[in-house]
Amino acid sequence: MTETVPLHSTFNSVLSDPSWSCTPDDNALSTCTLAIGSLAFGGSGSAVFAVDVESPILGGATQIDNTATIADDGTHGADVNLTNNTSSDSTPLNIPISFAINDVTANEGDAGQTAFTFTITKTGLNGQPTTITLQTCDVSATAPGDYTSLGSCIVVVRPSGAESTMVGGDTVTFAATDTSKEVTVLVVGDTVVEPDETFTLKMVNPTNGTFTDDEGLGTITNDDSLCTPPPPNMVAWFDGSGTAPTVENIGGSPDGALNTAVVGTGKVGPGLVFDGNGSVTAVDSPVWDVFNGPFTIDAWVNFNSPGGNQTIISHNDGPGNQNKWVFALVGTQLELHRNDPVNGPISLTVPFTPVASQWYHVAVTRDGNTFTFYLDGVPAGTVTNGATPGPNASTALTIGSPQAGFFFNGRIDEVEIFSRALDVTEIAAIANAGRR
Protein backbone atom coordinates (compact mmCIF):
# COMPACT_ATOMS: atom_id res chain seq x y z
CA MET A 1 0.00 0.00 0.00
CA THR A 2 1.25 3.49 -0.86
CA GLU A 3 0.16 6.85 0.68
CA THR A 4 1.43 10.37 0.09
CA VAL A 5 1.58 12.63 3.16
CA PRO A 6 -1.06 15.32 2.40
CA LEU A 7 -0.31 19.00 2.16
CA HIS A 8 -0.54 20.93 5.47
CA SER A 9 0.30 17.81 7.52
CA THR A 10 3.09 15.56 8.78
CA PHE A 11 3.10 11.79 9.20
CA ASN A 12 2.35 10.57 12.74
CA SER A 13 4.29 7.36 13.27
CA VAL A 14 2.96 6.85 16.78
CA LEU A 15 -0.70 6.63 15.80
CA SER A 16 -0.03 4.83 12.49
CA ASP A 17 0.60 1.11 11.97
CA PRO A 18 4.28 0.52 12.82
CA SER A 19 5.38 -0.87 9.46
CA TRP A 20 4.92 2.32 7.45
CA SER A 21 8.11 3.63 5.85
CA CYS A 22 8.23 7.22 4.51
CA THR A 23 10.68 8.74 2.03
CA PRO A 24 12.39 11.17 2.25
CA ASP A 25 10.92 12.09 5.67
CA ASP A 26 7.60 12.55 7.49
CA ASN A 27 6.73 15.91 5.96
CA ALA A 28 4.07 16.76 3.40
CA LEU A 29 4.37 15.11 -0.05
CA SER A 30 6.67 12.36 1.26
CA THR A 31 5.82 8.86 -0.05
CA CYS A 32 4.96 6.22 2.54
CA THR A 33 4.63 2.44 1.90
CA LEU A 34 3.23 -0.46 3.94
CA ALA A 35 3.57 -4.18 3.19
CA ILE A 36 0.12 -5.62 3.98
CA GLY A 37 0.79 -9.31 3.22
CA SER A 38 -1.85 -11.66 1.76
CA LEU A 39 -5.62 -11.60 1.94
CA ALA A 40 -7.90 -14.52 1.19
CA PHE A 41 -10.25 -14.15 -1.72
CA GLY A 42 -13.15 -12.01 -0.55
CA GLY A 43 -11.32 -11.11 2.65
CA SER A 44 -10.79 -7.62 4.10
CA GLY A 45 -8.35 -5.80 6.29
CA SER A 46 -7.43 -2.31 7.57
CA ALA A 47 -4.36 -0.15 7.96
CA VAL A 48 -3.96 3.03 9.99
CA PHE A 49 -2.21 5.99 8.34
CA ALA A 50 -2.29 9.03 10.67
CA VAL A 51 -1.15 12.60 10.10
CA ASP A 52 -0.93 15.76 12.20
CA VAL A 53 -2.56 18.80 10.59
CA GLU A 54 -0.59 22.06 10.88
CA SER A 55 -2.08 24.90 12.89
CA PRO A 56 -2.76 27.52 11.82
CA ILE A 57 -3.67 26.25 8.36
CA LEU A 58 -1.81 28.21 5.70
CA GLY A 59 -2.80 28.93 2.14
CA GLY A 60 -6.57 28.90 2.77
CA ALA A 61 -6.87 25.09 2.94
CA THR A 62 -10.26 23.82 4.13
CA GLN A 63 -9.67 20.08 3.86
CA ILE A 64 -7.01 17.38 3.81
CA ASP A 65 -6.89 15.26 0.61
CA ASN A 66 -5.23 11.86 0.44
CA THR A 67 -5.05 8.90 -1.98
CA ALA A 68 -4.18 5.31 -1.06
CA THR A 69 -3.00 2.78 -3.68
CA ILE A 70 -2.73 -1.02 -3.35
CA ALA A 71 -0.39 -2.93 -5.67
CA ASP A 72 -0.67 -6.71 -6.17
CA ASP A 73 2.73 -8.39 -6.37
CA GLY A 74 1.37 -11.11 -8.73
CA THR A 75 2.38 -14.04 -6.52
CA HIS A 76 -1.05 -15.64 -6.90
CA GLY A 77 -1.71 -14.57 -10.44
CA ALA A 78 -2.72 -11.40 -12.17
CA ASP A 79 -5.03 -8.88 -10.49
CA VAL A 80 -8.40 -9.51 -12.11
CA ASN A 81 -9.80 -6.08 -11.15
CA LEU A 82 -7.41 -3.12 -11.47
CA THR A 83 -10.18 -0.54 -11.00
CA ASN A 84 -10.45 -0.92 -7.26
CA ASN A 85 -6.78 -0.52 -6.32
CA THR A 86 -6.93 3.24 -5.65
CA SER A 87 -9.15 5.21 -3.25
CA SER A 88 -9.19 8.95 -2.54
CA ASP A 89 -10.69 10.79 0.38
CA SER A 90 -11.13 14.43 1.46
CA THR A 91 -11.37 15.22 5.19
CA PRO A 92 -12.94 18.60 6.02
CA LEU A 93 -10.98 20.58 8.59
CA ASN A 94 -13.01 21.67 11.55
CA ILE A 95 -10.62 23.29 14.03
CA PRO A 96 -12.34 25.54 16.61
CA ILE A 97 -12.07 29.22 15.68
CA SER A 98 -10.50 31.69 18.12
CA PHE A 99 -9.39 35.31 17.86
CA ALA A 100 -6.76 37.44 19.62
CA ILE A 101 -5.77 41.08 19.29
CA ASN A 102 -2.39 42.67 20.00
CA ASP A 103 -1.41 45.79 21.96
CA VAL A 104 -0.08 48.92 20.24
CA THR A 105 2.26 51.60 21.63
CA ALA A 106 3.20 54.68 19.60
CA ASN A 107 3.88 58.41 19.87
CA GLU A 108 0.82 60.63 19.53
CA GLY A 109 2.43 63.14 17.15
CA ASP A 110 2.25 66.93 17.35
CA ALA A 111 -0.64 67.54 14.95
CA GLY A 112 -3.19 65.79 12.78
CA GLN A 113 -3.89 62.13 13.44
CA THR A 114 -1.60 59.17 14.07
CA ALA A 115 -2.74 55.69 13.04
CA PHE A 116 -2.64 53.03 15.76
CA THR A 117 -2.94 49.79 13.80
CA PHE A 118 -4.08 46.71 15.72
CA THR A 119 -3.87 43.19 14.27
CA ILE A 120 -6.59 40.61 14.93
CA THR A 121 -5.31 37.06 14.42
CA LYS A 122 -7.59 34.09 13.72
CA THR A 123 -6.61 30.50 14.47
CA GLY A 124 -8.59 27.41 13.56
CA LEU A 125 -10.76 26.62 10.55
CA ASN A 126 -14.34 25.53 9.98
CA GLY A 127 -15.14 26.84 6.52
CA GLN A 128 -17.45 29.58 7.82
CA PRO A 129 -17.12 33.39 7.78
CA THR A 130 -17.02 35.30 11.08
CA THR A 131 -18.12 38.82 12.00
CA ILE A 132 -16.79 40.63 15.09
CA THR A 133 -17.93 43.93 16.61
CA LEU A 134 -15.18 46.37 17.61
CA GLN A 135 -15.43 49.19 20.12
CA THR A 136 -13.00 51.47 21.91
CA CYS A 137 -13.05 52.24 25.62
CA ASP A 138 -11.46 55.15 27.49
CA VAL A 139 -8.88 54.29 30.12
CA SER A 140 -6.82 57.41 30.81
CA ALA A 141 -7.20 58.67 27.23
CA THR A 142 -10.61 60.08 26.33
CA ALA A 143 -12.43 60.29 23.03
CA PRO A 144 -12.75 62.42 20.98
CA GLY A 145 -10.02 64.65 22.44
CA ASP A 146 -7.29 62.01 22.43
CA TYR A 147 -8.53 59.54 19.79
CA THR A 148 -11.44 58.77 17.47
CA SER A 149 -13.74 56.15 18.98
CA LEU A 150 -15.28 53.12 17.32
CA GLY A 151 -18.74 53.00 18.83
CA SER A 152 -18.92 53.79 22.52
CA CYS A 153 -18.01 51.99 25.69
CA ILE A 154 -20.00 52.63 28.85
CA VAL A 155 -18.47 51.26 32.04
CA VAL A 156 -21.11 50.17 34.56
CA VAL A 157 -20.68 48.65 38.00
CA ARG A 158 -22.38 45.34 38.64
CA PRO A 159 -22.10 43.05 41.69
CA SER A 160 -19.25 41.24 39.99
CA GLY A 161 -17.37 44.51 39.45
CA ALA A 162 -16.94 47.08 36.68
CA GLU A 163 -17.93 45.88 33.24
CA SER A 164 -18.10 47.49 29.82
CA THR A 165 -21.40 47.86 28.02
CA MET A 166 -21.06 48.40 24.29
CA VAL A 167 -23.20 50.73 22.24
CA GLY A 168 -22.81 50.68 18.46
CA GLY A 169 -19.40 49.91 17.05
CA ASP A 170 -17.63 48.97 13.84
CA THR A 171 -17.57 45.44 12.48
CA VAL A 172 -14.88 43.39 10.78
CA THR A 173 -15.63 40.24 8.79
CA PHE A 174 -13.28 37.30 8.32
CA ALA A 175 -13.84 35.13 5.27
CA ALA A 176 -13.42 31.41 5.87
CA THR A 177 -9.84 31.54 4.62
CA ASP A 178 -8.77 34.82 6.28
CA THR A 179 -6.20 34.52 9.07
CA SER A 180 -5.73 38.17 10.13
CA LYS A 181 -7.23 41.64 9.82
CA GLU A 182 -5.88 45.08 10.67
CA VAL A 183 -7.98 47.69 12.46
CA THR A 184 -6.89 51.34 12.76
CA VAL A 185 -7.74 53.76 15.55
CA LEU A 186 -6.79 57.39 14.85
CA VAL A 187 -5.02 59.19 17.70
CA VAL A 188 -5.15 63.00 17.88
CA GLY A 189 -1.75 64.71 17.90
CA ASP A 190 -0.98 67.71 20.11
CA THR A 191 1.91 69.58 21.73
CA VAL A 192 0.63 69.36 25.31
CA VAL A 193 3.02 67.84 27.83
CA GLU A 194 1.06 65.12 29.61
CA PRO A 195 1.49 61.59 30.96
CA ASP A 196 1.23 58.62 28.64
CA GLU A 197 -2.43 57.74 28.07
CA THR A 198 -4.24 54.52 27.25
CA PHE A 199 -7.43 53.23 25.66
CA THR A 200 -8.63 49.75 24.75
CA LEU A 201 -9.93 48.25 21.52
CA LYS A 202 -12.39 45.51 22.47
CA MET A 203 -13.80 42.66 20.39
CA VAL A 204 -17.33 41.46 21.19
CA ASN A 205 -20.12 39.35 19.74
CA PRO A 206 -18.34 36.94 17.38
CA THR A 207 -20.82 35.22 15.06
CA ASN A 208 -18.61 32.15 14.86
CA GLY A 209 -15.75 31.50 17.27
CA THR A 210 -14.38 32.58 20.64
CA PHE A 211 -11.70 34.94 21.98
CA THR A 212 -8.37 34.08 23.55
CA ASP A 213 -7.56 37.80 23.97
CA ASP A 214 -10.50 40.10 23.37
CA GLU A 215 -8.87 43.41 24.29
CA GLY A 216 -6.00 45.35 22.73
CA LEU A 217 -4.37 48.09 24.79
CA GLY A 218 -3.44 51.29 22.97
CA THR A 219 -0.72 53.30 24.73
CA ILE A 220 -0.35 56.88 23.54
CA THR A 221 3.21 57.88 24.35
CA ASN A 222 3.79 61.52 25.20
CA ASP A 223 6.33 62.88 22.72
CA ASP A 224 6.17 66.50 23.87
CA SER A 225 8.75 68.14 26.06
CA LEU A 226 8.71 70.95 28.55
CA CYS A 227 12.12 71.86 27.25
CA THR A 228 12.05 74.08 24.18
CA PRO A 229 15.43 74.36 22.41
CA PRO A 230 16.88 77.75 23.31
CA PRO A 231 17.64 80.45 20.76
CA PRO A 232 21.26 80.84 19.60
CA ASN A 233 23.98 82.70 21.53
CA MET A 234 23.05 81.40 24.97
CA VAL A 235 25.89 81.73 27.51
CA ALA A 236 24.08 80.64 30.68
CA TRP A 237 20.99 78.66 31.65
CA PHE A 238 20.39 77.79 35.29
CA ASP A 239 17.33 75.52 35.35
CA GLY A 240 17.61 74.13 38.88
CA SER A 241 19.16 70.85 37.76
CA GLY A 242 22.31 69.34 39.22
CA THR A 243 23.35 67.55 42.39
CA ALA A 244 23.42 69.76 45.48
CA PRO A 245 25.27 71.91 46.21
CA THR A 246 25.92 72.33 42.47
CA VAL A 247 23.38 74.14 40.31
CA GLU A 248 24.13 73.14 36.75
CA ASN A 249 24.62 75.77 34.05
CA ILE A 250 23.23 73.74 31.15
CA GLY A 251 23.76 76.66 28.78
CA GLY A 252 27.48 77.05 29.35
CA SER A 253 29.90 77.44 32.23
CA PRO A 254 30.68 77.90 35.05
CA ASP A 255 28.09 76.09 37.16
CA GLY A 256 26.51 77.65 40.24
CA ALA A 257 26.56 76.69 43.91
CA LEU A 258 23.77 76.82 46.49
CA ASN A 259 24.25 79.25 49.40
CA THR A 260 21.34 78.57 51.78
CA ALA A 261 19.02 78.48 48.76
CA VAL A 262 17.67 75.02 47.94
CA VAL A 263 16.32 73.20 44.90
CA GLY A 264 12.56 72.67 44.90
CA THR A 265 9.60 72.86 42.56
CA GLY A 266 10.11 75.42 39.83
CA LYS A 267 8.01 76.69 36.97
CA VAL A 268 9.42 74.01 34.66
CA GLY A 269 10.61 70.98 36.63
CA PRO A 270 13.07 71.80 39.43
CA GLY A 271 13.75 75.39 40.39
CA LEU A 272 15.58 77.52 42.97
CA VAL A 273 13.87 78.25 46.29
CA PHE A 274 14.89 81.27 48.37
CA ASP A 275 13.77 82.07 51.93
CA GLY A 276 14.90 85.71 51.89
CA ASN A 277 18.37 84.88 53.15
CA GLY A 278 20.16 82.86 50.47
CA SER A 279 21.59 82.90 46.98
CA VAL A 280 23.20 80.91 44.20
CA THR A 281 26.68 81.95 43.10
CA ALA A 282 28.74 81.20 39.99
CA VAL A 283 32.44 82.14 40.02
CA ASP A 284 33.56 85.17 38.06
CA SER A 285 33.74 84.78 34.30
CA PRO A 286 33.94 87.14 31.33
CA VAL A 287 30.54 85.88 30.17
CA TRP A 288 28.93 87.76 33.06
CA ASP A 289 30.18 91.11 31.66
CA VAL A 290 27.03 91.53 29.60
CA PHE A 291 27.22 95.33 29.22
CA ASN A 292 30.13 95.00 26.81
CA GLY A 293 27.62 94.38 24.01
CA PRO A 294 24.06 93.32 23.23
CA PHE A 295 22.47 90.88 25.69
CA THR A 296 19.31 89.27 26.99
CA ILE A 297 18.58 88.29 30.58
CA ASP A 298 15.39 86.38 31.41
CA ALA A 299 13.93 84.23 34.19
CA TRP A 300 10.73 82.93 35.76
CA VAL A 301 10.03 84.49 39.17
CA ASN A 302 7.47 83.78 41.90
CA PHE A 303 7.41 86.04 44.97
CA ASN A 304 6.32 84.95 48.45
CA SER A 305 6.07 88.62 49.50
CA PRO A 306 6.18 91.08 46.58
CA GLY A 307 7.67 94.50 47.13
CA GLY A 308 10.86 95.84 48.60
CA ASN A 309 14.18 95.23 46.86
CA GLN A 310 14.52 91.65 45.65
CA THR A 311 17.39 90.68 43.38
CA ILE A 312 16.77 88.22 40.56
CA ILE A 313 20.33 88.08 39.17
CA SER A 314 23.40 90.31 39.44
CA HIS A 315 27.13 90.72 38.89
CA ASN A 316 28.19 93.05 41.67
CA ASP A 317 31.50 94.11 43.26
CA GLY A 318 29.77 95.61 46.30
CA PRO A 319 27.74 98.57 47.60
CA GLY A 320 28.06 102.11 46.31
CA ASN A 321 29.72 103.12 43.06
CA GLN A 322 31.28 99.77 42.37
CA ASN A 323 31.24 97.83 39.12
CA LYS A 324 27.90 96.08 39.01
CA TRP A 325 24.73 95.30 37.16
CA VAL A 326 21.57 94.09 38.94
CA PHE A 327 18.25 92.84 37.54
CA ALA A 328 15.67 93.10 40.32
CA LEU A 329 12.24 93.97 41.63
CA VAL A 330 12.53 97.38 43.30
CA GLY A 331 9.27 98.34 44.99
CA THR A 332 6.77 98.33 42.13
CA GLN A 333 9.38 98.51 39.37
CA LEU A 334 11.27 95.92 37.34
CA GLU A 335 14.73 97.44 37.29
CA LEU A 336 18.02 96.96 35.47
CA HIS A 337 20.66 98.82 37.50
CA ARG A 338 24.28 99.41 36.41
CA ASN A 339 27.05 101.27 38.17
CA ASP A 340 30.80 101.89 38.02
CA PRO A 341 33.24 104.23 39.83
CA VAL A 342 33.56 106.57 36.84
CA ASN A 343 30.05 107.00 35.47
CA GLY A 344 28.00 106.33 38.57
CA PRO A 345 24.60 104.64 38.76
CA ILE A 346 22.01 104.28 36.02
CA SER A 347 18.65 102.65 36.75
CA LEU A 348 16.32 101.63 33.94
CA THR A 349 12.80 100.64 35.02
CA VAL A 350 9.29 99.67 33.96
CA PRO A 351 6.22 99.24 36.23
CA PHE A 352 5.84 95.79 37.77
CA THR A 353 3.39 94.91 40.57
CA PRO A 354 3.46 91.13 40.98
CA VAL A 355 0.98 89.13 43.04
CA ALA A 356 2.23 86.70 45.65
CA SER A 357 2.63 83.03 44.68
CA GLN A 358 2.15 83.67 40.97
CA TRP A 359 4.72 82.91 38.28
CA TYR A 360 5.92 85.69 35.96
CA HIS A 361 8.35 85.58 33.09
CA VAL A 362 10.63 88.65 33.15
CA ALA A 363 13.23 89.66 30.60
CA VAL A 364 15.36 92.61 29.53
CA THR A 365 17.32 93.02 26.29
CA ARG A 366 19.90 95.50 25.10
CA ASP A 367 20.33 96.32 21.42
CA GLY A 368 22.65 99.32 21.01
CA ASN A 369 21.29 102.03 23.29
CA THR A 370 17.81 100.48 23.43
CA PHE A 371 16.77 98.46 26.47
CA THR A 372 13.48 96.57 26.21
CA PHE A 373 11.71 95.00 29.17
CA TYR A 374 9.26 92.10 28.84
CA LEU A 375 6.61 90.71 31.19
CA ASP A 376 5.17 87.25 30.37
CA GLY A 377 6.51 87.39 26.83
CA VAL A 378 5.02 90.80 26.00
CA PRO A 379 7.03 94.06 25.73
CA ALA A 380 6.46 96.12 28.89
CA GLY A 381 8.50 99.18 28.03
CA THR A 382 11.54 100.50 26.16
CA VAL A 383 14.24 102.77 27.58
CA THR A 384 16.93 104.48 25.53
CA ASN A 385 20.20 105.14 27.34
CA GLY A 386 23.75 105.57 26.14
CA ALA A 387 25.21 103.32 28.84
CA THR A 388 28.95 102.98 28.48
CA PRO A 389 30.64 99.59 28.11
CA GLY A 390 31.10 97.66 31.32
CA PRO A 391 30.77 97.56 34.23
CA ASN A 392 33.02 94.53 34.51
CA ALA A 393 32.79 93.27 38.06
CA SER A 394 35.40 90.83 39.34
CA THR A 395 33.23 88.82 41.68
CA ALA A 396 30.81 85.92 41.33
CA LEU A 397 27.52 86.05 39.50
CA THR A 398 24.68 85.76 42.02
CA ILE A 399 21.06 84.66 41.75
CA GLY A 400 18.74 85.78 44.55
CA SER A 401 21.05 88.43 46.06
CA PRO A 402 23.65 91.05 44.94
CA GLN A 403 26.39 89.60 47.20
CA ALA A 404 24.66 90.60 50.46
CA GLY A 405 21.27 92.13 51.13
CA PHE A 406 18.28 92.66 48.83
CA PHE A 407 17.54 88.95 49.07
CA PHE A 408 14.87 87.28 47.00
CA ASN A 409 11.99 85.61 48.84
CA GLY A 410 10.26 83.04 46.66
CA ARG A 411 11.22 80.93 43.64
CA ILE A 412 13.35 81.58 40.59
CA ASP A 413 13.58 79.25 37.62
CA GLU A 414 15.09 79.04 34.12
CA VAL A 415 17.58 81.91 34.52
CA GLU A 416 19.10 82.58 31.09
CA ILE A 417 21.70 84.93 29.63
CA PHE A 418 22.29 85.45 25.90
CA SER A 419 25.05 87.42 24.19
CA ARG A 420 22.59 89.13 21.87
CA ALA A 421 19.22 90.87 22.06
CA LEU A 422 16.48 88.29 21.44
CA ASP A 423 13.57 89.62 19.41
CA VAL A 424 9.98 89.77 20.54
CA THR A 425 9.11 86.46 18.89
CA GLU A 426 11.94 84.63 20.66
CA ILE A 427 11.03 86.09 24.05
CA ALA A 428 7.38 85.12 23.53
CA ALA A 429 8.41 81.58 22.57
CA ILE A 430 10.41 81.16 25.78
CA ALA A 431 7.52 82.44 27.88
CA ASN A 432 5.00 80.25 26.08
CA ALA A 433 7.20 77.17 26.51
CA GLY A 434 7.17 77.69 30.26
CA ARG A 435 3.35 77.88 30.32
CA ARG A 436 2.90 74.32 28.98
Secondary structure, 3 states (H helix, E strand, C coil): CEEECCCCEEECCCCCCCCCEEECCCCCCCEEECCCCCCCCCCCCCCCCCEEECCCCCCCCCEEEEEEECCCCCCCCCCCCHHHCEEEEEEECCEEEEEEECCEEEECCCCCEEEEEEEEEEEEECCCCEEEEEEEEECCCCCCCCECCCCEEEEEEECCEEEEEEECCEEEEECCCCCEEEEEEEEECCCCCCCCEEEEEEEECCCCCEEEECEEEEEEECCCCCCCCCCCCEEEEECCCCCCCEECECCCCCCEEEEECEEEECCCCEEEEEECCCEEEECCCHHHCHHHCCEEEEEEEEECCCCCEEEEEEEECCCCCCCEEEEEEECCEEEEEEECCCCCCEEEEEECCCCCCCEEEEEEEEECCEEEEEECCEEEEEEECCCCCCCCCCCCEEECCCCCCCCCEEEEEEEEEECCCCCHHHHHHHHHHHCC
